[in-house]
Amino acid sequence: MGRKQLWRVPIWVATALFSAWVADLYVPGFHIDGSLNTRLIVGGVVAALSAAAGMATTLVLVLPISALMMIGATTRMLLDAEPPKAKLVPHPVAKALGSAVIFALFTAVILPLSSFLAVRACRVVGMPVELTGGWPAYFTVGLVLYAVRISAQSLLAPRITNKRVRPWVAARLALLACVVVLWLAVELTDSVHLGAPTGRHVLFDILVLAAMLDALRFTVSDRWGTVTQAPVDVVAVWVLAWSSGWLVNPLEFSGPWPLVLTAVALTALTLPLRLLSPPSSRLDQVKDTGQYRQVGQE
């Protein structure tokens, strides 16, 4: 890390502490005992260990899959001014399937595993933290830690260059779209509501749910994104509703159609952002946000 990047370190620490505080506040099975200082220190350790475990397990799982993706590669001749040069380019179908598998592993395996390892490591050294509820609770805590931390970091300490301005803006607008759609669904319809009344303002609940939803959204392929984004968003909203059952204030739908309509509204609101963030710049969005959900796409 260069000296010019040192200013990001306090923000990274603050966002890690904030994500742990949100998880402690919103997930009943996740609890840290002690004074405020103790809770902040332990929460920061849990968030840091969770991020480190997530990065390590991602590398372990992603590298073999990336190698398998090259099996479906095709050789294409790229004509230059000099003699032709061959280059292995993964087939679009292989790239899409590989990216989907990587995202599924990251969501269903790496997120709960990272929170499990972080909590177990803290308990081994005697820190006052516990997490009950089994795999669903570990998944929910891992998702909250990851989604809140990444959303806050990408907003407060983005890595923006001239080529990454539009992808960064598109990513922030996509998160805002999640907030708007969920808020309108909860406030203006009777078929979508927050299950348990709390003393907090509903907007803060929506912000946490929107960060989780944004982390669950996955672009299968830039080429087929217009067709595939709607069903992918339906799955993302369903996973959000399922995982929110382990939150203090769960998101509930009165039936399947309100869930589908919420996802379709989100898709319709975010598809125009493809014009702002062209396919050639999608990798920059991954670098800016630190998210693994689009690994291997471009």
BELJOLIN-V912104 format. One record per residue. N is the residue number from 1. NEAR is the number of other ideal C-beta (glycine too) atoms within 10 Angstrom. Layout:
N|NEAR / N|NEAR
This chain:
1|7 / 2|5 / 3|6 / 4|7 / 5|10 / 6|9 / 7|9 / 8|16 / 9|11 / 10|11 / 11|14 / 12|17 / 13|13 / 14|15 / 15|22 / 16|24 / 17|20 / 18|19 / 19|28 / 20|30 / 21|18 / 22|22 / 23|27 / 24|20 / 25|16 / 26|24 / 27|23 / 28|13 / 29|16 / 30|26 / 31|13 / 32|22 / 33|11 / 34|13 / 35|8 / 36|8 / 37|8 / 38|14 / 39|19 / 40|17 / 41|16 / 42|19 / 43|25 / 44|18 / 45|20 / 46|28 / 47|27 / 48|18 / 49|19 / 50|28 / 51|20 / 52|14 / 53|21 / 54|22 / 55|14 / 56|13 / 57|18 / 58|18 / 59|9 / 60|10 / 61|17 / 62|19 / 63|10 / 64|9 / 65|16 / 66|14 / 67|10 / 68|13 / 69|20 / 70|13 / 71|10 / 72|14 / 73|14 / 74|10 / 75|8 / 76|9 / 77|9 / 78|9 / 79|8 / 80|8 / 81|4 / 82|6 / 83|6 / 84|8 / 85|9 / 86|9 / 87|9 / 88|9 / 89|14 / 90|19 / 91|15 / 92|14 / 93|11 / 94|18 / 95|21 / 96|22 / 97|18 / 98|24 / 99|23 / 100|17 / 101|16 / 102|24 / 103|23 / 104|11 / 105|17 / 106|23 / 107|21 / 108|13 / 109|15 / 110|23 / 111|28 / 112|20 / 113|19 / 114|26 / 115|30 / 116|19 / 117|19 / 118|27 / 119|22 / 120|13 / 121|17 / 122|20 / 123|13 / 124|8 / 125|7 / 126|7 / 127|19 / 128|13 / 129|24 / 130|13 / 131|23 / 132|10 / 133|15 / 134|11 / 135|11 / 136|14 / 137|21 / 138|25 / 139|23 / 140|27 / 141|31 / 142|27 / 143|25 / 144|29 / 145|28 / 146|27 / 147|24 / 148|25 / 149|26 / 150|21 / 151|25 / 152|19 / 153|22 / 154|21 / 155|15 / 156|14 / 157|17 / 158|17 / 159|15 / 160|15 / 161|11 / 162|6 / 163|10 / 164|19 / 165|16 / 166|18 / 167|24 / 168|21 / 169|15 / 170|20 / 171|25 / 172|18 / 173|17 / 174|20 / 175|22 / 176|14 / 177|22 / 178|29 / 179|17 / 180|16 / 181|25 / 182|25 / 183|17 / 184|14 / 185|22 / 186|19 / 187|12 / 188|8 / 189|14 / 190|7 / 191|14 / 192|22 / 193|16 / 194|19 / 195|12 / 196|10 / 197|8 / 198|13 / 199|4 / 200|13 / 201|9 / 202|15 / 203|12 / 204|14 / 205|23 / 206|24 / 207|19 / 208|22 / 209|27 / 210|25 / 211|24 / 212|26 / 213|29 / 214|26 / 215|27 / 216|22 / 217|23 / 218|22 / 219|21 / 220|20 / 221|20 / 222|20 / 223|13 / 224|13 / 225|18 / 226|12 / 227|10 / 228|17 / 229|24 / 230|15 / 231|14 / 232|19 / 233|25 / 234|19 / 235|13 / 236|23 / 237|29 / 238|16 / 239|17 / 240|25 / 241|18 / 242|14 / 243|24 / 244|23 / 245|12 / 246|22 / 247|23 / 248|16 / 249|19 / 250|18 / 251|26 / 252|17 / 253|19 / 254|12 / 255|8 / 256|10 / 257|10 / 258|18 / 259|21 / 260|17 / 261|17 / 262|26 / 263|24 / 264|17 / 265|18 / 266|27 / 267|22 / 268|14 / 269|16 / 270|22 / 271|13 / 272|11 / 273|17 / 274|16 / 275|9 / 276|15 / 277|22 / 278|12 / 279|14 / 280|11 / 281|18 / 282|18 / 283|16 / 284|21 / 285|21 / 286|18 / 287|12 / 288|20 / 289|24 / 290|14 / 291|21 / 292|22 / 293|19 / 294|19 / 295|18 / 296|22 / 297|24 / 298|16
